[in-house]
Amino acid sequence: MARRETGRTRLTGPLGKSAAFARPAAAALGGLLAALFRGGCAAKGARVTYHDSHMDFSLVQSVAVMPFTNLTTNTGAGDRVRDVVMTMLQATGSVYVIPPGEVARGVSRSSISEPRSPTPEEAVALCKMLKADAVMVGTVREYGEVRSGTSSANVISLSLSLMEAQTGRVVWSASSTKGGVKTATRLFGGGGQPMDVVTEDAVDDLLEKLFKK
C-alpha cells in the first residue's frame, strides 16, 4: 500500500518496513566487509624490525649472504629464496654481494660448522677472509601453497639478520610475511599471486626496512 505525502510516495506495510530495514543492514554489511578486508590484508603484511641505533649502515659496502635455514617442507625453498635475496640486494646498487661460490669457499676455509647460523666469532673470521663488511643470515618459515577451506594461495614468511664484521653482533633483523589466503579469496574465490611474486614482495619489503632513512 502506498500513501502520497508532500509530492512523494511513501511505502507502508510489510514492504515499506523491509525497504527501511534493508538500507541500514546493507550499510552495516558493507562496513563489516571493509573491516574484514583490512584485517585480512594487515595480518599478512605485518612486519617486525630491529635496527641498532649505534650502527652506521653507510659503512656496509659488501655483504656475504649465508645459506638460509629452511623450516618448510619444500626442500629447495632456502636456496631459491637466498638467490632472490642476493639478486635483489645486488640490484639496489647500495652494496656489493659476494658471489655464493666465494662464500662457500670462505665457509670451508673458516671451518664454520653451521653456516646457516654462524657464531659472532665465526662471522668476524669469515668477514675478515672475504673482506666483507657484514654477514646476512636468513630463515624461511613458510613457503608454498596454503589452503583455507576451498581456497588456496601461495605464502612466504621470511626473516633476515645482518651481523657486522667487527664484533659479529646482530645490527639489523626483520621479518615479513606475504601472500596467503585473503578475505577476498575466501569470499569471492580465485587464487593468489604466483610464488615468485610473493617472494619478491617479501624481499622488497625487507630491503626497504634495511635501507630506510
N, C-alpha and C positions, 0 to 999 in steps of 0.2 A: 504494500500500500504506500502511496506517495502523497505528500501534503505540500502545497505551494506556500512558500514563505518568502516575502521580500524579493520576488523575482527569481528565486532558485528553487529547485526541487530537493526536498529532504526525504530520505528514506526512513521509514519507521517499521516496527515489527521485527521479526527474526532476521530478515535480510539486512535491514539497517544496522542491527546490532552486530552482525557478522562483519560488515564492512568497517564499522567503527573499531572493532577489536583487531581487525587484520592489520591496520596501519601500524599501531604500536608494536604488535607482535613481529611484523616484518622488520621494523627498525631494531628491535631487540635482537632478532636473529642475525641481522647484518652486523651489529656490534659484536656479537659473540663470535661470528666467523672471523671478523677482523682481528679480534684478540687471539683467536686460535692460530691464525696465520702468523701474527707477530711472534707468538710464543714458540711455534714450531721452528721458525727460522732462527730465532735468537738462541735456542738451545744448541743448534748445530754450529753456530758461529761464535760460541763462547771461547775466550782466549785467556790464557794465564801467562804472564810475562814477568821476568826478573831482570833488572839492569843494575849492574854495580855502579853506583854513583861516583866512585873514585876512579873508574877506568876511563882512559882516553881512547875511545874506539877508533879515532882517526889514525892511531899508530898501528892498527891492524891492517897490514898490506898484503899478507899472504896467509892462506888457511889450508890446513891439511884436514880433509873430511874423512873420518874413520868409517869402517864398515858399520852398518846400522844394526842395532838389536831388533830382531823380528819376533814379536809376540803373537803373531797371527798364524792361522793355519795355512796361509799361502806361502810356500817355501821361497818364492822368488821376490816377495814384497820388499824385503830390506834392500836388496841390490837395485831393484827398479827405482825405489824412492830415492835412494842415495844418488843414483845417476841424475835424476831430475833436480835434486838439490844442488849438485855440483854444476850442472849446466846453467841453472837459473842464477846461482850465486856468481858464476863467472860472467854471465850476461849483464850483471849490474854495472860492471866496469869499476867497481869500488875496491875489489880485492883480486889477487891472483890465487886461483885454486890450483894447488899442487896436483899433478896428474896421479890417478889412483895407483898406477904402477910404481911410481916413486914412493908413494905412501906405503905400499905393501913391502917394498924393499927396506924402507926405514923401520917398519914394524918388525921385520925379521931380524935385522941387524941389532935392533934395540932389545930383542928378546922380550917383547911385550906379550905376556901370557894370554891376555884377553883384550884384543884391540877394540872391541865394542864398548868397553868400559875401562879405559886406562886410568891408572892412579895418577895423582898430581905429579909424582916423581917421574913416571913414565911419559907423561905429556911433556914435561920440561925437556927430558932427554930426546924425545922424538923431534920436538921443535928445533932443538939445537942441531940435530943431524940434518934435518930438512931445510934449515934456515927459514922456518915458518914463525909467524907471529902468534898463531893460535891453532888449537885443535878443535874441530867440531865433532861432536858425537850426537847420535840420534836414536830414537826408539819409535818403531812403527807399532802402534797398539791395535789399530783396526785397519783392514784393507780388503776391499772386495764388496760383494753384494750382501745386503741385509734385507730381511723381509719383515713386514708388519701386516698381518692379516693376508690379504690377497695382493698387496702392493710390494714392490721391491725397488731398490735403488742402490747405487754404489756409495760407499763411505770410506773415508780415511781419517785416522786420528794419529797425529804425528807430534813428537816432542824433539826439540833440538837444544843443545847446550854448547857454549863456547868456553874453552879453557885457555887462559892466556899463557904465554911462553915463559915468563919469568918465575912464577911460583906454581903454575898448574891449577890455580883456583878457578872456579866457575865464575865468569863475569857476566854471563847472559844466559838465560834459558827461557823457552817459551813453548807453548803447546797450542795446537789448532786442530779442530775437527771440522771437516767439510763433507757435504753430501748427506746421504741418509734419506729416509722416507719422510717427506714433509707433509704437513696437513693437507696441502692442495692435492698431493698424490693420493692420499688416503680417501679424500672426499670425491675427487673427480677422475681418478685413475691416471694412467700414464707413468712412464719410467723416469728415472733421474738422469743426471749427466753421465757421460762416459767416464771410465776410471781415470784416464789421463787428464781429463778436465778438472775433476775434483782434486786430483793430486797436485796439479799446478796451482789451483786456487789455494790449497793449504800451504804450499811452499811460498807462494807470493805473500800470503798473509803473514807468515813467519819472517820473511826477509824485510817486509815493511816495518815490523816491530824491531828488527835488528838495526836497521838503518834510520830509525826515527830520529828526528832532530832533537 
